[in-house]
Amino acid sequence: MAIAAKMKLFIDKGSMIRKMFEEGARLRKIYGADKVYDFSLGNPNLPPPASLRERLAAVAKADESGLHAYMPNAGLDETRAAIAARAGADHGVALAGEQVVVTCGAAGALNIIFKALLDPGDEVIVPTPYFVEYGFIADNHGGALKPVPTLADFALDVGAIEAAMGPKTKIVLINSPNNPTGQIYSAESLARLAEAMTRRGRENGRDIYLVSDEPYRRIVYGGAQVPSTLAAYANSIVATSYSKDLSLPGERIGYAAVNPAAADLGDLMGALILANRILGFVNAPSLMQKVVAGIGNACVDVSLYQRKRDLLAEGLRKSGYDFALPPGAFYLFPKSPTPDEGRFVEILKEENILVVPGSGFGSPGYFRIAYCVDDKVIEGALPGFERAMKKAKAAG
Amino acid sequence: MAIAAKMKLFIDKGSMIRKMFEEGARLRKIYGADKVYDFSLGNPNLPPPASLRERLAAVAKADESGLHAYMPNAGLDETRAAIAARAGADHGVALAGEQVVVTCGAAGALNIIFKALLDPGDEVIVPTPYFVEYGFIADNHGGALKPVPTLADFALDVGAIEAAMGPKTKIVLINSPNNPTGQIYSAESLARLAEAMTRRGRENGRDIYLVSDEPYRRIVYGGAQVPSTLAAYANSIVATSYSKDLSLPGERIGYAAVNPAAADLGDLMGALILANRILGFVNAPSLMQKVVAGIGNACVDVSLYQRKRDLLAEGLRKSGYDFALPPGAFYLFPKSPTPDEGRFVEILKEENILVVPGSGFGSPGYFRIAYCVDDKVIEGALPGFERAMKKAKAAG
């Protein structure tokens, strides 16, 4: 065999998602693109804010000397400082640029954090459901993902997480607002989680780090607030990106921000910066660093996502779907009307509707609808969702 | 300890280079920036070609829909096709876009190639001297670097490489034009290397891959040609970037191009694309992909680097330095006049001249001068180089 044995395994395992993409392409060819309702991808459909587009054009045109040159692996000073100011305000913590590493998106941030922290065999605890990529990222750096179920409405089960924290536990990874549920973990649950992590860390003689993956922090509805992880716990790191709030996922620009109160802060920053270099990122793309350094608090028009959520939620409720209305992100995660959600995903496909089975997120019995699509895709799909529900009930 | 044990080790090991940066900053503060001659970094000082800057401004201004969106992990179709045409012409091999993965620079390309190919404990053979980063990249993915010395003038010692290829050997990694020597491996030596790799691969019952890191392919002088690795050997992969030929190192745009004749081509491409995703790159930055897709054969003005090389070489020869005039890249790699080159690097530092000891490239007894700097830095440093040589000789 040419390739690494593990990669062969991953490719074969991953082929279900590939098959779904191929299925989408096949359906579009038969029925036309406007007759296929693809809710499978979290690819923001809103354009970046006008101020972002203007700033990008201005930076590119100004053609400043050194704009495309190598820089310190942690990023440009001005970008680190701007991020520290914004993230510090978000979290109610005094952050300095020295505590920030600019990264190739949140996925880049998570990879450097795991590389910096994990010794072989270390465990990363994650509440379910969770973004499937986490398992690969832990494995990249010799770690193992340990999923722990959540409570009703996908709230943190702090007792279960505490019970799961053993001597090998190095990281608790949370994602709030959550992909795929859109739920936000409450401040009260974070406070209890912090206590449990402190207690267990002391018992095990080893700090446990809270890593908060939060690219949807600004995609929230009805005045919802995302509680601060940095304020809740000293050994905490935020991993995030501008992919969702500026609709820039292809540009790979995000950051890791470390709590200034974290243990061994100097070593931790040194390890993150070294990891950014040796994993091959070297630095986050320089032009886009210049752009986001001056972007302030710009954000896409979140009311448009809210309208999509409400349009979809109302239609699904009428057809009898069971789900909690999410206060953030751009996903719904309804219960499958059939016990095996793979079967229901097939029924939806008969209606040219593409969604992702909950098993892909460690939560069988549910499915994910990414509603970051044109309103007319939602409107066009609702009759199909209704027919699919009837079919599922008829099949009993 | 907070961070992973291995990262702690790497940080402590790497601190010599950090100390050099700090030393440079310290010297600049004392003597002024124009009195410090920093040849330590391979950061291209030429601006990107005018056509690149124009195209970037145009793409940014056009603000095409979907410009910043997620895309297939392998890159934009148009970018892959443009790269295949350019790399195919460079290598005299018919390449299609399907054999290309657009990456975050050559370092990103090497990381996904090693991730795709290496099983735990596999060996990567590299001729010395070599870019220090290779050791980290092999280690990231469970592999081990096995350096093999070169011959006079740093030509490939194919016999030594063949002797070093054992049952654990999965990759032979070459870098031509070479960092730090600027030498180009001859077509004849590549042909013999290919024979040796085929022979050993057959004996070991396991294909050995030739990985060619070649970001300096277009930075060559006096009509020098860089022989094709893809034409020489079927199981071959090019890892490269636009960092040097377009002076864009901060933008992180490069690619991996796989020989269409490689064994298990489908699996190999699948593994590279999956690795690009799960290592957190996801895709190379989208805006810059659009830019390089239309850049044709643009290149920085190489004659300016040649002038720098000749200016430096002539001055050093007059002062009695011993080196082979390199036909490519922007480095000189002279012999140290003292047996311990660390000592001579210190003597140069007394002249406010910063260079990198050869030990950092696996070749003690030499030192690297990166001459991608302003002409006046070279001119200003020559008297210091002369005095340092006299001091070294006087010290005997």
Interface residues (C-beta under 8 A of the other chain):
Chain A: M1 A2 I3 A4 A5 K6 M7 K8 F10 I11 G14 L41 N43 P44 P47 P48 R53 L56 A57 V59 A60 K61 D63 S65 L67 H68 A69 Y70 M71 T103 C104 G105 A107 G108 A109 L110 N111 I112 K115 A116 L117 L118 D119 E133 F136 I137 N140 H141 D207 Y209 N235 S247 L248 P249 G250 E251 R252 A262 A263 D264 D267 L268 G270 A271 L274 A275 R277 I278 L279 G280 F281 V282 N283 A284 P285 S286 L287 M288
Chain B: M1 A2 I3 A4 A5 K6 M7 K8 F10 I11 G14 L41 N43 P44 P47 P48 R53 L56 A57 V59 A60 K61 D63 S65 L67 H68 A69 Y70 M71 T103 C104 G105 A107 G108 A109 L110 N111 I112 K115 A116 L117 L118 D119 E133 F136 I137 N140 H141 D207 Y209 N235 S247 L248 P249 G250 E251 R252 A262 A263 D264 D267 L268 G270 A271 L274 A275 R277 I278 L279 G280 F281 V282 N283 A284 P285 S286 L287 M288
